[in-house]
Amino acid sequence: MRGGALACAAMLAALAAQSALAERDDKLKPANVTADHSTLDDLHQVEILTGHVVLIKGTMRLTGERMEHHQDEKGYQFYVVTAAPDQLATFHERRDPVREGIEQTLDGVGERIEYDDKSEVVTLIRQADVKRFENGEQRDEISGSKIVYDSRKASYEVDGKSADGSGGRVIMHIAPRNGPGATAPATPATARATVQLPPGTRTPASPLDGPTPLRPDRNLSGGSQ
């Protein structure tokens, strides 16, 4: 077991070493949210949004069917996005470039996605899967029951089992590096999604599927550091 854990840690370190930090400007941008319906509890600073929910903060985008939005006394935001039945919530982010001419992006899915505006940590829960792309071509992939991604440090923590002990193992595909700055095409194993979706699973709703703007004058901005 110890050898397996060390191997897993080494693979995560290798993936992080190939990754850039999250786009620096994202944390300075307001969070704009659209949804079909919103209910606000101003006293407790909690807002519930439902129906084709899309959150955009700079290059970061979250989508799902329902979102709980909390704000603390310092103005920091916390979002919990959940998917509709038989769908998955989505996460997308562009990362700061570390090699000239190479644009890195991350795309993740999960039944539930949490985003902490203060710590800039994204947590994907159940059927969690994260893929890294270079110039639109898939390079690496991690899947498990829970993935915790720290966008400040470009670090990952992955758990193959759910809280009740059920679930499988962590699965990773890490593309080889053919010298500095190489972008070798993804192999079939890398390009194949490792998440097994239940029968009848549909792809997440597109942000272009017509969500109704939520109060055009409302920006959910994060607090200051």
ZIRAPE-V440154 format. One record per backbone hydrogen bond with DSSP energy under -1.0 kcal/mol. CO is the residue of the C=O (numbers start at 1). NH is the residue of the N-H. E is the energy in kcal/mol with one decimal. If there is no record, write none. Layout:
BEGIN
CO,NH,E
CO,NH,E
END
This chain:
BEGIN
1,5,-2.3
2,6,-2.3
3,7,-2.2
4,8,-2.3
5,9,-2.4
6,10,-2.3
7,11,-2.1
8,12,-2.2
9,13,-2.2
10,14,-2.1
11,15,-2.2
12,16,-2.6
13,17,-2.1
14,18,-1.2
16,19,-1.1
21,96,-2.7
23,26,-1.4
25,28,-1.2
26,29,-1.4
31,220,-3.3
32,56,-2.5
34,54,-2.3
37,50,-2.3
39,48,-2.9
41,46,-1.9
45,71,-1.5
46,41,-3.3
47,69,-3.0
48,39,-2.4
49,67,-2.9
50,36,-1.2
50,37,-1.8
51,36,-1.6
53,64,-1.9
54,34,-2.2
55,62,-2.5
56,32,-2.9
57,60,-2.0
60,57,-2.8
61,92,-2.0
62,55,-3.1
63,90,-1.9
64,53,-1.8
65,51,-2.7
66,82,-2.7
67,49,-2.8
68,80,-2.1
69,47,-2.4
70,78,-2.3
72,75,-1.8
76,72,-2.2
77,117,-2.6
78,70,-2.9
79,115,-2.5
80,68,-2.4
81,113,-3.0
82,65,-2.1
82,66,-2.0
84,87,-2.0
86,202,-2.6
89,110,-1.6
90,63,-1.9
91,108,-2.9
92,61,-2.4
93,106,-2.9
94,23,-1.7
99,102,-2.1
103,135,-3.1
104,95,-2.6
105,133,-2.9
106,93,-2.1
107,131,-2.8
108,91,-2.6
109,129,-1.9
110,89,-2.6
111,83,-2.1
112,125,-2.9
113,81,-3.3
114,123,-2.7
115,79,-2.6
116,120,-2.0
120,151,-2.0
121,116,-2.3
122,149,-3.4
123,114,-2.8
124,147,-2.6
125,111,-1.1
125,112,-1.6
126,111,-2.2
128,144,-2.1
129,109,-2.2
130,142,-2.5
131,107,-2.3
132,139,-3.3
132,140,-1.3
133,105,-1.9
134,137,-1.9
137,134,-2.6
140,132,-2.4
141,173,-2.5
142,130,-2.8
143,171,-2.3
144,128,-1.3
145,126,-3.6
146,159,-2.8
147,124,-3.0
148,157,-1.9
149,122,-2.9
150,154,-1.4
150,155,-1.5
151,22,-2.0
155,150,-2.5
157,148,-3.1
159,145,-1.6
159,146,-2.0
162,165,-2.1
166,162,-3.5
171,143,-2.4
173,141,-2.4
177,179,-1.1
179,182,-1.9
187,191,-2.3
188,192,-1.0
198,201,-1.8
206,209,-2.0
212,35,-1.7
215,218,-3.2
219,221,-1.2
END
